[in-house]
Amino acid sequence: MKRRTATNTLPNSLALLGSPTGSRARQVDRSIRLVGWLVVAAVLMVGGASASSAQDVQLDADDVLEIVRGAWENFRGRTSYGELTMTIHRPDWERSVSMRAWTEGSDQSLVRVTAPRKDVGTGTLILDDRMWTFAPKINRVIKVPSSMMGQSWMGSDFSNKDVSRADDIVDQYDHRLLEQETHEGLVVYVVESIPKEDSAVVWGKEILKIREDGVLLVEEFYDQDGELVKTLQALEIGRIGGRMMATRQRMAKTDTEDEWTEIRFDELTFDVDLDPSVFTLSNLRNPRD
């Protein structure tokens, strides 16, 4: 279509030269064709460049799966140790909790409270799909049933499942690319993740926004009716532990105003050597670190 426009427009504009005949006509005709092809080439080059820069790269299901997997692996690593602060905000109060956390792979996690004083020693241990909490005030380890994994963790907007950062989203969901955006000059993949038919998960779907360097910018959680329930959003991004990642995240529920929970990573180290005894019930009750 562009070629017809170029070749049809040029002769009309050159008609002002008159109707040449003979050799002069052949010379003008060659000139018309040359100029015409140059204009067509220019139009195609400019048009092709614009289409290439604006057109999203087509990714198949396996490609999208690897994008999701990469984001979760970027967050956890083989092993990790971190020191973090959780701030729970409500309209009439706010409290902060300092914690230490250890992880190994996607199925072992230990989180222990270090402040405030009244909560020191409170801990959470996750092994595969099993979870225990330790309450030092009553000196008791409590096993959390699977039916309560979706419940609030320590009164925050994070659920017990969120704390584990389990990779259910990787293997128990089907993923497809909805669109691409940009963030700070980097491509952002907007992914729709829908649970597989036989998956025992809470959510009806999730929407992920993952930057091309593996940083998870947004994670939206939808119920079975397709209603947005809560959103995890990266507020600050930086290099920590040798990786670019969200260093401050906020979880907020859709139906509650001015209520949110933030996690800020103060220190994070990946691929550390951890003793197997770290992820035990004995260590949960009687810390060895």
Secondary structure by P-SEA (a helix, b strand, c coil): caaaaaaaaaaaaaccccccccaaaaaaaaaaaaaaaaaaaaaaaaaaaaaaaaccccccaaaaaaaaaaaaaaaccccccccbbbbbbcccbbbbbbbbbbbccccbbbbbbcccccccccbbbbcccbbbbbbccccbbbbbccccccccccccccccccccccccccccbbbbbccccccccbbbbbbbbbbcccccccccbbbbbbcccccccbbbbbcccccccbbbbbcbbbbccccccccbbbbbbccccccbbbbbbcccccccccccccccccccccccc
